[in-house]
Amino acid sequence: MLVCHCNVITEKEIEQTIVSLLDEDPWQLIVPAKVYHAMHKRGRCCGCFPNVVETIIRVTEEYHARSKAGGADIVSHLDRVRQLRIQYGNRSRIHERRQAGNRAA
């Protein structure tokens, strides 16, 4: 599946890059900019970043589930992100201090 239309990057390429980053250091913080930098790309419109974040969370959780780390060491990133979306979700719907339905552009 094509994730980034600007750079023509597929989900599989992003997953492979995340796994290679995790092989270097399994507990590093991976963000979309780090993934793009490892792929020698850059975010242009950055509309794909929310999907890349979801992919990072999914692949990281799967990676740690397959690893030898104990269950106490694995943090459920997805649950934390969902809580943040619930807490701050309304702010992402407001652009230029106007509701999406009131924008002129």
C-alpha positions as a printed NumPy array, in Angstrom:
array([[  0.   ,   0.   ,   0.   ],
       [  1.282,   3.467,  -0.884],
       [  1.677,   5.554,   2.28 ],
       [  3.51 ,   8.639,   1.018],
       [  2.383,   9.965,  -2.341],
       [  4.952,  12.78 ,  -2.4  ],
       [  7.935,  10.412,  -2.157],
       [  6.205,   7.259,  -3.477],
       [  6.94 ,   5.188,  -0.361],
       [  5.089,   1.975,   0.389],
       [  4.102,   0.635,   3.776],
       [  6.462,  -2.314,   3.323],
       [  9.447,   0.027,   2.811],
       [  8.544,   1.916,   5.977],
       [  8.161,  -1.338,   7.932],
       [ 11.574,  -2.581,   6.748],
       [ 13.206,   0.706,   7.732],
       [ 11.616,   0.595,  11.194],
       [ 12.821,  -2.971,  11.755],
       [ 16.352,  -2.03 ,  10.69 ],
       [ 16.307,   0.9  ,  13.122],
       [ 15.056,  -1.379,  15.9  ],
       [ 17.807,  -3.894,  15.1  ],
       [ 20.354,  -1.142,  15.796],
       [ 18.743,  -0.156,  19.123],
       [ 15.475,  -1.841,  20.177],
       [ 14.559,   0.867,  22.714],
       [ 15.227,   3.995,  20.684],
       [ 12.513,   6.528,  20.024],
       [ 11.437,   6.298,  16.397],
       [  9.574,   9.198,  14.82 ],
       [  8.539,   9.772,  11.183],
       [ 11.445,  12.167,  10.545],
       [ 13.921,   9.509,  11.67 ],
       [ 12.331,   6.927,   9.361],
       [ 12.412,   9.309,   6.403],
       [ 16.018,  10.289,   7.158],
       [ 17.052,   6.613,   7.216],
       [ 15.39 ,   6.212,   3.807],
       [ 17.175,   9.344,   2.471],
       [ 13.821,  11.071,   1.956],
       [ 12.148,  14.06 ,   3.552],
       [  8.597,  14.864,   4.514],
       [  7.096,  17.254,   2.019],
       [  3.425,  17.794,   2.747],
       [  3.657,  15.557,   5.871],
       [  0.078,  14.364,   5.379],
       [  1.33 ,  10.792,   5.657],
       [  2.918,  11.271,   9.094],
       [ -0.155,  10.112,  11.091],
       [ -0.162,   6.854,   9.101],
       [  3.593,   6.514,   9.566],
       [  3.142,   6.962,  13.33 ],
       [  0.55 ,   4.169,  13.364],
       [  2.938,   1.956,  11.392],
       [  5.794,   2.748,  13.783],
       [  3.634,   1.815,  16.772],
       [  2.394,  -1.416,  15.204],
       [  5.81 ,  -2.578,  13.978],
       [  7.517,  -1.646,  17.268],
       [  4.968,  -3.568,  19.317],
       [  5.289,  -6.609,  17.034],
       [  9.087,  -6.388,  17.183],
       [  9.129,  -6.328,  20.98 ],
       [  6.537,  -9.084,  21.221],
       [  8.848, -11.326,  19.144],
       [ 11.942, -10.329,  21.13 ],
       [ 13.205, -11.975,  24.278],
       [ 12.223,  -9.032,  26.467],
       [  9.839,  -9.795,  29.289],
       [  6.268,  -8.561,  29.326],
       [  7.084,  -6.027,  32.04 ],
       [  9.635,  -4.345,  29.763],
       [  7.233,  -3.835,  26.869],
       [  5.229,  -0.621,  26.955],
       [  1.996,  -0.492,  24.995],
       [  2.645,   2.579,  22.873],
       [ -0.649,   2.294,  21.042],
       [ -2.691,   2.666,  24.23 ],
       [ -0.715,   5.769,  25.193],
       [ -1.233,   7.316,  21.752],
       [ -4.96 ,   6.586,  21.894],
       [ -5.179,   8.324,  25.279],
       [ -3.37 ,  11.363,  23.876],
       [ -5.75 ,  11.45 ,  20.913],
       [ -8.711,  11.392,  23.267],
       [ -7.145,  14.111,  25.396],
       [ -5.975,  16.403,  22.556],
       [ -8.138,  15.208,  19.658],
       [-10.393,  18.249,  19.465],
       [ -7.454,  20.582,  18.866],
       [ -6.549,  18.875,  15.59 ],
       [ -9.978,  19.747,  14.161],
       [ -9.45 ,  23.477,  14.594],
       [ -7.492,  25.295,  11.881],
       [ -6.631,  28.979,  12.065],
       [ -8.931,  29.208,  15.087],
       [-11.92 ,  28.321,  12.903],
       [-13.922,  25.162,  12.612],
       [-13.298,  23.103,   9.453],
       [-16.764,  23.952,   8.078],
       [-16.069,  27.712,   8.257],
       [-12.831,  27.799,   6.274],
       [-12.859,  29.815,   3.083],
       [-10.146,  27.831,   1.327]])
